[in-house]
Amino acid sequence: MAVTSRSLYDLSSSVIVTSFYSFKSELKSIPEHISCDIYFKLYEEKKICVLGLELIDLNIFYKMLKVTHRKTQLLQCFQTLMDHGFNISMELSNAYASKCLHSQMCSALQQTIDLGLTLGEFLNDAGWQKDSEVVLIHCRDLCLSAPQTPTSLRKTLDCYHNLLNVQVASNLLPEATSTYQEIKKLIHTLRKMDELPNLAALYDEISSYFVTISEFNEALKWSAESLRELVPGLPASTTVNILRQLAHICFMRGQSKKAGVLIRQALRIANEVYEPSDHRLPDVIIDYGNILLNDDAVCFCPEDPTGAGNNHSVEVLSKALEMRKAIYGHKNIYVAFALEELANALYWNEKYVRARECIEESISIQEAILPPNHPLLASSLGVKGLILEGLAFEEDPSIPDNSLLLEAEKLHITTLELTIKARGINSEETAHCYHELGSFYHLIEKYKEAEALLLQADAVKEKIFGTEYGDRVSSLSTLACLYVDLDQYHKAEELYLRSIETTSIAGIKFYGETYSGLREDYEGLVHCYEQLGNTERMNHYITTLSHWEAVRRHLSVQNNCKDLEESGPIVPLPDLLNYCFKD
């Protein structure tokens, strides 16, 4: 039998772990990275109780946090302890709150602030935002009690930055708004003192806040500001996050081709600078997978000229899910979110059974972590509603499963209620919920309810996006389709033409004339004019549709998905910015 050679260091670590309590007192005097190795060895050898009793000590945990290159392993240890009943997240946040009470008037003030910044950020990265917020609020209060020097004010700004991130992620929008206002005041103070730090990452965070409250023009403004702040020497992660955020804004505004270019660049940089096990890498991959799924303009497929479905997105999102499970295990909020994204992709690829398994696992994880009826659940409940719709009609479209439809209706209504409570009426998410519930009622032939909801969805989208953005197209086309089913062909004609007009402003400008949304409009108009007996207009749109299909097939073969390859050259930032802002 072959004998595996082990290093003296590894053998020594194993001896310490085997007789841990005999050596425990010595760990205080050894370097932090060696202490980390000992604690990770406890994790590897499944001495979970011993590890938990050690890491629940705030001072010991802070030593671990200082070894930044081992963060992934610490995240794994942390989640394992949570899974085994050690509520280490709450224990550490409570310990920090207690420490703050005794630090305001002592020499350890700055050290306690540094601890709060580091711990708050880690708890957020670990997926425990509630405890992260507790830590950061105490840290903020400590910062505000410190002498107001340029150094202390910059740390206060760092604290507000982290706090804004947590509050936005947790859907705490009133609190996030208050934090944003404080950030503006502090930036003004530091600018007057000529002591402003680089604000690229903070401006990017502010942009995310404005996306969350559906103020996309303001979000774009702050994203542009963050780009102007990019200078050599900043962490590559800052560039990656800024590109991700700008890609998201472009996609929401209908600029899908730009979104594709930006997310591709973000992913290429991330693959170059992040380790394969880095917890930040699946974030970028999920963004990439979602753009693959939702944008037919960046990736044409000859086998699917309509743009419906995208198997590659399922592969990409499955990869991201496995990466998150490797870091966080199976009972973490970030795993739940990845399951939801995969379930949504599976739904659009009509893989309803597997999609249901994923979304129910996601909801189960969230319900175990979040308070009842938390707004973060809304999105997953909505996806489950869509999946149940698909399952209800899958076996026999003429005889749907009414029990599944009843459950889907309840889920769509709950999703709408939770979203309005969290985001208000005039938000992109609320418009989406109106649209999905309206489409559901159309499906089950409750036409009056469907019409009211679809009109409301279009009104909210127009208020948010104006008339120039392609996101309105789906509402107009869906409403037109409803009027066709009601034999109201003149109303349907008007809406199909408005949809095409909107597409000509938004879709063709950003996607090109092969934009897939045009198929439904052209086919709808052909049907309307056939029913209205207008042969000339019918033939016109038959010809237009044929031309659309021919051009799309040609570009499908020509492009062959090159625009969204994961590997390839990284475009210089000035060239990338010129491309994004040339219109």
Disulfide bonds with the S-S distance in Angstrom:
Cys299-Cys561 2.40
